[in-house]
């Protein structure tokens, strides 16, 4: 959804709490309730307002809505249907694919910000038997704007095997002026059946708050990183040689632990 479409839709939302209003355009944080309809947005300016929305709309398909040029966390949205996974050659298990994806993300973070702490990695999953679905982000740094997040995603994509690079698998949701991302604890709403399916669950850290998994949460004081890698046009990004990037033993152990926690099996 574009910003112009957002302005059209941000109207007529009910106001059961003082932090919401009929028009939420003036609020800093906007949450789209997909269970109600495309036009239904809720607004808040503080953490308690967001928590109240999540409590009131528990069980709904809630999405953090991102627009504008303020700093935000990098994000990779990965969706691989099992029927597509079964056709990949050479054969890969879900665990092997998760391993490849986590390492690609970690390497890219270190290329962009060498001081980045790998322990700030966050992973959420809504995988089921039919689809492997992961959202990977961090709490340890932010990028200047949506456009830089889109370039970051492309750097991650190019580290993966060609079979996993398709736009349908790595959805560069930041490759537009605005986008939305489902929040932890929220199911996906199936518009055809009216059912709520595949609840998005926190995998790492398991004891993290909803704000650890948001892309532009309140009170985020992590460093805003400006890297020349994120200014390179798409054709030049392909020239980057990541073979010299090293992943420390601690990071490998972290990834292995994450895979076990996520119970990603072949």
Secondary structure, 3 states (H helix, E strand, C coil): CCHHHHHHHCCCCCCCCCCCCCCCCCCCEEEEECCCCCCCEEEECCHHHHHHHHHHCCCCCEEEEEECCCCECCEEEEEEEHHHHCCCCCCCCHHHHHHHHHHHHHHHHHHHCCCCCHHHEEEEECCECCEEEEEEEECCCEECCHHHHHHHHHHHHCCCCHHHCCCCCEECCCCCCEEEEECCCCCEEECCCCEEECCCEEEECCCCCHHHHCCCCCCCCCCEECCHHHHCCHHHHCCCCHHHCCCCHHHHHHHHHHHHHHCCCC
